[in-house]
């Protein structure tokens, strides 16, 4: 429900909110501009200022001090009423005072959309909508991050999703202040909340008779510092009974021009003090620096609106109607999809098409569309992603509730396929929960739960092979995700390892495809990247990319990867066949979950084989000499000790603090997890000091390392799951 409100409200109000935000940002700069032009005397009384201005403008009618500190004198000029900015020290002319037409135009747009009272109501409604969007967005972000305690963790997802999340969190404080104050001001405008402005003192009837004192000698004005002045209205010379009307930061009243005393005074009510304080917070009038901060926050709103619209459109494309979708009552196969961002629907389409090609009648719908019965069904597939910290995705938000309402298990079996990211502590938690609920309710299982990590087409194909055996028919699940824009990378250098131990591996270094400046001019271009991000290689004639972890960053000036050759491997064979001067098509995919945490706490890097690639890139970039401890596993140091020469240099210049190795094919050798156990005391000490652990390598190695970490940390009460929840264990597993 929260996601639906956020999405629909955002789409409906994006244009008026952009208008409010942009106009508010422009207006927020005006207080700072006025403050820069204002002359600020060290100590001047209202009486002294008034006396100096009277000397320059004998017919002055009113003095007004703006929140910026500017002093405006209103008087009758030769051509009628006039206003000038005056020097508070000398009372002399500084400049003519007029509000620019542009400022008035922007103010009217921001306050009322040029529609009068109805426009003011619309602006207030816009502020309320912005508040709902802000709070719902923060709640969804917290849920996605794993709770409010992780709200500031590194954002995950594609570039647009990370931009939307990061800007939302960055602007949240300023937007919250702006929207709350705007709502208050809207309520005061329509009298729903008192602004305290109607409590002026009664005009005095008893005054001192006689000639008026020189204004600089009036005692009531001599006791008020200029910084407290708001407005001083002079008596009408044609009316001998008229008085000075004085408004200050604390109240307003009347001053006797003949006696010099204060005849009547009303202190500002609490309501008026609150109003003026909130007005200052909203406009920045009197707090120019706050106005600038709020203006910068407001500038994020158009970007948030556009990025949100792009995300919505991407989901809409993913949810487009599926071809040959049989009605539920006639289908022999049912596919129900639980997806958050839309990617799981792509896999569902592939499964739907393959089953349809084999002659099955297939019905595909969202998990929230679960029916009580499917009369013709012989099997059901549940493709379930996980949202945030194990929650249901958008199209499965009420699935479990619907499932609870079905008392009798169906006559056909169910297969659950989970989609997620192993970087999250609660990997595929929702899918696991669905499977557990089905088992508890007695629903038959077609095949055990399988999981797909980071939308892996290869893992999906392997699941398809297992499904083929279960169904007794050939079923090729060749999922082809939308191909990203690629760029040509040219190989400039290669270093080979591992041939002697039957593990041919090479470190490939490519030139950047274009300069950063040209990329910006041309549009798109090769994006910025860092070690641990992924590079997708697209072999000729192939539509499905193969991903490799990057061992370099943009600042290195090259693209580097480590590749082991696999028997029959299409992409690894292509890469191992490259010579300097040859080229491949590639693109970068961000992997923000595999980054060192900010700060100076130690980092423990654990990798085996080609898994050392991104870890080496992190060490290479460690110019701040943050403590980094590397555990590396291989087969034989004489054959596959990747980056041996570079590691020696990094140890020497302290970019790498320590190195521990384990080689499996030497006497007394072992695996990297064995070395962790030998270093148990040291490892526990580093963890106690706040160290982060980063693991990169094959799945079996990673499982062994996780088991070793659990054993080593058992005396401390910590577990790998706890470290993941704390953001202190990151994995890049393949």
Buried (B, 14 or more C-beta within 10 A) or exposed (E): EBBEEBBEBBEEBBEBBBBBBBBBBBBBBBBBEBBEEBBEBEEBBBBBBBBBBBBBBEEBBBBBBBBBBBBBBBBEEEEEEBBBBBBBBBBEBBEEBEEEEEEEEBBBBBBBBEEEEEBBBBBBBBBBBBBBBBBBBBBBBBBBBBEEEBBEBBBBBBEBBBBBBBBBBEBBEBBBBBBBBBBBBBBBBEEEBBBBEEBBBEEBEEBEEEEBBEBBEBBBBBEBEBBBBBBBBBBEEEEEEBBBBBBBBEBBBBBBBBBBEBBBBEBBBEBBBBBBEBBBBBBBBBBBEBBBBBBBBBBBBBBBBBBBBBBBEBBEEBBEEBEEBBEBEEBBBBBBBBBBBBBBBBBBBBBBBBBBEBEBBBBBBBBBBBBEEBEBBBBBBBBBBBBBBBBBBBBBBBBBEBBEEBEEEBEBBBBBBBBBBBBBBBBBBBBBBBBEBBBEEEBBEBBEBBBBBBBBBBBBBBBBEBBBEEBEEEBEBEBEBEBEEBBEBBBBEBBEBBEEBEBBBBBBBBBBBBEEEEBEEEEEBBBEBBBBBBBBBBBEEBEBBBBBBBBBBBEBEBBBBBBBBEEEBBBBBBBBEBEEEBBBBBBBBBBBBBBBBEEEBBBBBBBBBBBBBBBBBBBBBBEEEBBBBBBBBBBBBEBBBBBBEBBEEBBEEEBBBBBBBBBBBEEEBBBBBBBBBBBBEBBBEBBEEEBBBBBBBBEEBBEBBBBBBBEBBEEEEBBBEBBBBBBBBBBBBB
